[in-house]
């Protein structure tokens, strides 16, 4: 069962969060994880997927231009209903806690609804980490911008990474129940 985890990362932050999601999907027996940049995926590949998780960095609360370009390429799949019934999930990063990360997630879910996908929310037991870093719409991280080009890349914190792994696992488990 194939699960596609697709990231649209401008500076590497979203790619790191997507890697945690991919790690979570790998915890499910029978899940074959395909982890790619949206720049490197042919939309036709998605016909093979049982689950699709895509994510983007946010720019003023909206997905970045690379993701918008990718989503525009999915019209042929929409016209044929090729993604109907596939399990979906989303993830997003912003540079501040209130940088519109929930709006980015909701914007990433909208095409999934148009395709007839089954979108899985990122809910679970309310723990202190989930209360502080969780988001019902998808996996998210607020990552401050690096202070200089020479500075090492800032990454999601441990709690954000664990919530992302848990979400990836949940989506793979759901896809297995529906398509396995």
C-alpha positions in Angstrom: 0.0 0.0 0.0 1.6 3.3 -1.1 1.5 6.4 0.9 2.8 9.5 -0.7 4.3 12.2 1.5 4.9 15.3 -0.6 6.5 18.5 0.6 6.8 22.0 -0.9 9.7 23.4 1.0 11.3 26.7 0.1 14.1 26.7 2.7 14.1 23.1 4.1 11.9 23.5 7.2 8.8 21.9 5.7 10.9 19.1 4.3 12.2 18.3 7.8 8.6 18.2 9.2 7.5 16.0 6.3 10.4 13.6 7.1 8.9 13.0 10.5 5.5 12.3 8.9 7.2 9.9 6.5 8.9 8.2 9.5 5.5 7.8 11.2 3.9 6.2 8.1 6.8 3.7 8.0 5.7 2.3 11.4 2.7 0.7 9.8 3.2 -2.8 8.4 2.5 -2.9 4.7 3.0 0.8 4.1 5.3 1.7 1.3 6.3 5.4 1.8 7.2 7.6 -1.2 8.7 10.8 0.1 9.2 13.5 -2.5 9.3 17.2 -3.2 6.3 18.4 -5.2 8.9 19.4 -7.8 9.8 15.8 -8.4 6.4 14.1 -8.5 4.3 13.4 -11.6 0.7 13.8 -10.7 -0.1 10.5 -12.5 1.9 8.7 -9.8 -0.8 9.6 -7.3 -3.2 7.2 -8.9 -1.3 4.4 -7.2 -1.6 5.9 -3.7 -3.8 4.6 -1.0 -2.9 7.8 1.0 -1.5 11.2 0.2 -0.1 13.7 2.6 1.1 17.0 1.3 2.6 20.0 3.0 3.8 23.5 2.4 5.4 26.4 4.2 3.1 29.3 4.7 3.4 32.8 3.2 0.9 35.2 4.9 -1.3 32.2 5.8 -1.4 30.6 2.4 0.6 27.8 0.8 3.8 28.8 -0.9 3.9 29.3 -4.7 5.6 25.9 -5.4 2.6 24.1 -3.8 0.1 26.3 -5.7 1.8 25.3 -8.9 1.7 21.6 -8.0 -2.0 21.7 -7.0 -2.8 23.4 -10.4 -1.3 20.3 -12.1 -4.0 18.0 -10.6 -6.8 19.1 -12.8 -6.6 16.0 -15.0 -6.9 13.7 -11.9 -9.9 15.7 -10.7 -11.6 15.4 -14.1 -11.3 11.6 -14.0 -12.0 11.2 -10.3 -8.6 9.4 -9.9 -8.1 10.5 -6.2 -11.6 9.8 -5.0 -11.6 7.8 -1.8 -7.9 8.1 -1.1 -6.9 9.0 2.4 -5.4 12.5 2.8 -3.6 14.6 5.3 -1.7 17.9 5.4 1.2 19.6 7.1 2.5 23.1 7.3 5.2 25.4 8.7 5.3 29.1 9.4 8.0 31.3 10.9 5.8 32.4 13.9 3.3 30.7 16.0 0.6 33.0 14.7 1.8 33.0 11.1 -1.4 31.5 9.7 -0.4 27.8 10.0 -4.0 26.7 10.5 -5.1 28.6 7.5 -2.3 27.0 5.4 -3.6 23.5 6.5 -7.2 24.4 5.7 -6.1 25.7 2.3 -4.2 22.5 1.6 -7.3 20.4 2.6 -9.6 22.2 0.2 -8.2 20.5 -3.0 -8.5 17.1 -1.2 -12.2 17.7 -0.6 -12.6 18.7 -4.3 -10.9 15.4 -5.3 -13.3 13.4 -3.0 -10.5 12.3 -0.7 -11.1 11.3 2.9 -9.2 13.8 5.0 -7.9 12.7 8.4 -7.8 15.2 11.2 -4.8 15.4 13.6 -6.6 14.8 16.8 -5.8 12.5 19.7 -5.6 12.5 23.5 -5.0 16.0 24.8 -1.5 16.0 26.2 0.5 19.1 27.2 2.4 18.9 23.9 -0.8 18.5 21.8 -2.4 21.4 23.7 0.7 23.6 23.0 1.8 22.5 19.5 -1.1 20.4 18.1 -3.5 21.4 15.4 -6.6 19.5 14.4 -6.1 20.3 10.7 -2.7 18.6 10.3 0.8 18.5 11.5 2.4 21.9 12.0 5.5 23.6 13.2 6.4 27.3 13.9 10.1 27.7 13.0 11.8 31.0 13.5 13.9 32.3 10.6 17.6 31.8 10.9 19.5 34.8 12.1 21.9 34.7 9.1 22.7 32.6 6.0 25.6 31.1 7.9 23.5 30.0 10.8 22.4 26.3 11.0 18.9 25.7 9.9 16.3 25.9 12.7 14.1 22.8 12.9 10.8 21.8 14.4 11.1 21.1 18.1 10.9 17.5 19.5 7.2 17.8 20.4 6.3 19.0 16.9 8.3 16.2 15.3 6.6 13.6 17.5 3.1 14.9 16.7 4.1 14.8 13.0 5.2 11.1 13.4 2.0 10.2 15.2 0.0 11.9 12.4 1.8 10.1 9.7 1.2 6.8 11.5 -2.5 7.6 11.9 -3.0 8.3 8.2 -1.2 5.1 7.2 -3.3 3.1 9.7 -6.5 4.7 8.2 -5.4 4.0 4.7 -4.7 0.4 5.6 -8.2 0.1 7.1 -9.8 1.5 4.0 -7.5 0.1 1.2 -5.2 -2.5 2.8 
